[in-house]
Amino acid sequence: MRKCKHALFNDIKHDNSVIDTNKDIVIYPSSWYYNACVHGFLEVLARGLGEDGDRIIVEQILQDDGKAVISSDLAQAIFSTDDTAMPNGYNEQPIPTELKKMKRIAWWWTVTGYEADFMKKDDRGKSLSGAEMVETVCRSLFHKTAPYSNLAQLSWDKVDFLNTWFTLDHHTGPNNVFCSFCGQEYVPDPEARVYDAFFTRSLSLALGDGPGVFPNRFWDSNPNLTTCKRCRSYFICFHIVQRNRFFINSDSLQVNWYLNRMLAGKLRQNRFAYQVALLDALQYDPQLRKGITAWGLQNLEVLVFERNMVRYYPLSPRLAKMFLVPQISSYISKIRNQEVWDIILKEQFNYLLTIIYKSLRAYLTKNNLGDDPEVIYNPSSIRPVFDLIALSAEIFRFLSAEKGGKRMGYINTGQLRELGATAPLAQNDSMVFRLLELTRLNQKADVYHLLLRVYVARNIEFPKPLARIFSLDSPELFKIGIYAYISGFRPGEKAETEN
């Protein structure tokens, strides 16, 4: 494997202290990307430690305070070939005889990557040798547009490259530097390639840059994020997490493990959207709810991966508490609309009323102009729109209760919809569109007089639940109430009513 000298380490602070090499590996939670890579690394360990792998990760490695700890004897065995015996009490995914010179962690990474990336390929049924599997995985992950573009040349010996990559740092000797990710001191290799010693585009197409190219995010066009060999072992495990298309991040590696593993399992079994799986997990999983009480409400984040783009949604404590309300999470699960989900994650709750207005108008006209993605449209059923109306009512009820002071009031959307079904108005009535527009503009007096004239003209008593909407101080609940009422209107030129 070719290497080229560089002097970038000369500008980094050095230290001549000596660090004990016989130490446990302690991993602290950090940024979402670092945590996602660590999660992928733990997935590799769980796969490689055999049928007890999941239990070992949960009971021995993940700690209640959020960090992960790998004992020194286990770490030495993981980062060695099978010439180094595993500690007592541990099983392992055996290394093929033809690859005896390969380190355990390198082989486990190959097996996990093969299962993650090639499970759905047509040639999955082919029986590959260990060497062929290594070659297949590396060619898939290291080509020009792959997750780790050009990190390894295709002409290199892949086993030698992986063995070199998965290496524990030497923490003794002069000229130590600090890793930009874990903060630990380590001895850099002055002849290592820039791509091996720093965080660059070869480790992340979305977040990294190439040295010496323009434009880039490096100061003076040179990389400055030093990476110890231990952390870089985590970074080429990101694709294992990326395959799920999302990552839920918190301040605890333990909560991350429970949450993401559970949601990934639900997606594989039921093919639900991750939003639905997340809401179900927050509601019904007792182990996760126990962890959420201690950690998750502090700083949950949702990351959505789309090709080389990452969509980031911080989940505030208020939003996390909201998802724990069964009525709210149930309605979100029913709607299953990406636009609505994005708006809720951004906490732009007032915009839900705009979506309701546009969706009601599309349903009444039986036409979604321009195929607006924000419109929830089913020409044969008003139910999806009503679910959004009911969801909005629950959200604003939650927000009013959270204020702790004056409540915004309460409306029964189901009752209002039933009143609409017996109202002296029909979907095709021209006044319905005027009613809809006046409601959008929050013209409460005009809405009241329009409805009152209709009821008086038909000699029908004005319903008390409908009248109570006009006494609410909240313009949001007023709009939601009228929208719920309109959603109940029957099709036809005239509605059948009783005196």
Rosetta blueprint (number, residue, H / E / L):
1 M L
2 R L
3 K L
4 C L
5 K L
6 H L
7 A L
8 L H
9 F H
10 N H
11 D H
12 I L
13 K L
14 H L
15 D E
16 N L
17 S L
18 V L
19 I L
20 D L
21 T L
22 N L
23 K L
24 D L
25 I E
26 V E
27 I E
28 Y L
29 P L
30 S L
31 S L
32 W H
33 Y H
34 Y H
35 N H
36 A H
37 C H
38 V H
39 H H
40 G H
41 F H
42 L H
43 E H
44 V H
45 L H
46 A H
47 R H
48 G H
49 L L
50 G H
51 E H
52 D H
53 G H
54 D H
55 R H
56 I H
57 I H
58 V H
59 E H
60 Q H
61 I H
62 L E
63 Q L
64 D L
65 D L
66 G L
67 K L
68 A E
69 V E
70 I E
71 S L
72 S H
73 D H
74 L H
75 A H
76 Q H
77 A H
78 I H
79 F L
80 S L
81 T L
82 D L
83 D L
84 T L
85 A L
86 M L
87 P L
88 N L
89 G L
90 Y L
91 N L
92 E L
93 Q L
94 P L
95 I L
96 P L
97 T H
98 E H
99 L H
100 K L
101 K L
102 M L
103 K L
104 R H
105 I H
106 A H
107 W H
108 W H
109 W H
110 T H
111 V H
112 T H
113 G H
114 Y H
115 E H
116 A H
117 D H
118 F H
119 M L
120 K L
121 K L
122 D H
123 D H
124 R H
125 G H
126 K L
127 S L
128 L L
129 S L
130 G H
131 A H
132 E H
133 M H
134 V H
135 E H
136 T H
137 V H
138 C H
139 R H
140 S H
141 L H
142 F L
143 H L
144 K L
145 T L
146 A L
147 P L
148 Y L
149 S L
150 N L
151 L L
152 A L
153 Q L
154 L L
155 S L
156 W L
157 D L
158 K H
159 V H
160 D H
161 F H
162 L H
163 N H
164 T H
165 W H
166 F L
167 T L
168 L L
169 D L
170 H L
171 H L
172 T L
173 G L
174 P L
175 N L
176 N E
177 V E
178 F E
179 C L
180 S L
181 F L
182 C L
183 G L
184 Q L
185 E E
186 Y E
187 V L
188 P L
189 D L
190 P L
191 E L
192 A L
193 R L
194 V H
195 Y H
196 D H
197 A H
198 F E
199 F L
200 T L
201 R L
202 S L
203 L L
204 S L
205 L L
206 A L
207 L L
208 G L
209 D L
210 G L
211 P L
212 G L
213 V L
214 F L
215 P L
216 N L
217 R L
218 F L
219 W H
220 D H
221 S H
222 N L
223 P L
224 N L
225 L L
226 T E
227 T L
228 C L
229 K H
230 R H
231 C H
232 R H
233 S H
234 Y H
235 F H
236 I L
237 C L
238 F H
239 H H
240 I H
241 V H
242 Q H
243 R L
244 N L
245 R L
246 F E
247 F E
248 I E
249 N E
250 S L
251 D L
252 S L
253 L H
254 Q H
255 V H
256 N H
257 W H
258 Y H
259 L H
260 N H
261 R H
262 M H
263 L H
264 A H
265 G H
266 K H
267 L H
268 R H
269 Q H
270 N H
271 R L
272 F L
273 A L
274 Y H
275 Q H
276 V H
277 A H
278 L H
279 L H
280 D H
281 A H
282 L H
283 Q H
284 Y H
285 D L
286 P H
287 Q H
288 L H
289 R H
290 K H
291 G H
292 I H
293 T H
294 A H
295 W H
296 G H
297 L L
298 Q L
299 N L
300 L E
301 E E
302 V E
303 L E
304 V E
305 F E
306 E E
307 R L
308 N L
309 M E
310 V E
311 R E
312 Y E
313 Y E
314 P E
315 L E
316 S L
317 P H
318 R H
319 L H
320 A H
321 K H
322 M H
323 F H
324 L L
325 V L
326 P H
327 Q H
328 I H
329 S H
330 S H
331 Y H
332 I H
333 S H
334 K H
335 I H
336 R L
337 N L
338 Q H
339 E H
340 V H
341 W H
342 D H
343 I H
344 I H
345 L H
346 K L
347 E L
348 Q L
349 F L
350 N L
351 Y H
352 L H
353 L H
354 T H
355 I H
356 I H
357 Y H
358 K H
359 S H
360 L H
361 R H
362 A H
363 Y H
364 L H
365 T H
366 K L
367 N L
368 N L
369 L H
370 G H
371 D H
372 D L
373 P L
374 E L
375 V L
376 I L
377 Y L
378 N L
379 P L
380 S L
381 S L
382 I L
383 R H
384 P H
385 V H
386 F H
387 D H
388 L H
389 I H
390 A H
391 L H
392 S H
393 A H
394 E H
395 I H
396 F H
397 R H
398 F H
399 L H
400 S H
401 A H
402 E H
403 K H
404 G L
405 G L
406 K L
407 R L
408 M L
409 G L
410 Y L
411 I L
412 N L
413 T H
414 G H
415 Q H
416 L H
417 R H
418 E H
419 L H
420 G H
421 A H
422 T L
423 A L
424 P L
425 L L
426 A E
427 Q L
428 N L
429 D L
430 S H
431 M H
432 V H
433 F H
434 R H
435 L H
436 L H
437 E H
438 L H
439 T H
440 R H
441 L L
442 N L
443 Q L
444 K H
445 A H
446 D H
447 V H
448 Y H
449 H H
450 L H
451 L H
452 L H
453 R H
454 V H
455 Y H
456 V H
457 A H
458 R L
459 N L
460 I L
461 E L
462 F L
463 P L
464 K H
465 P H
466 L H
467 A H
468 R H
469 I H
470 F L
471 S L
472 L L
473 D L
474 S L
475 P H
476 E H
477 L H
478 F H
479 K H
480 I H
481 G H
482 I H
483 Y H
484 A H
485 Y H
486 I H
487 S H
488 G L
489 F L
490 R E
491 P L
492 G L
493 E L
494 K L
495 A L
496 E L
497 T L
498 E L
499 N L
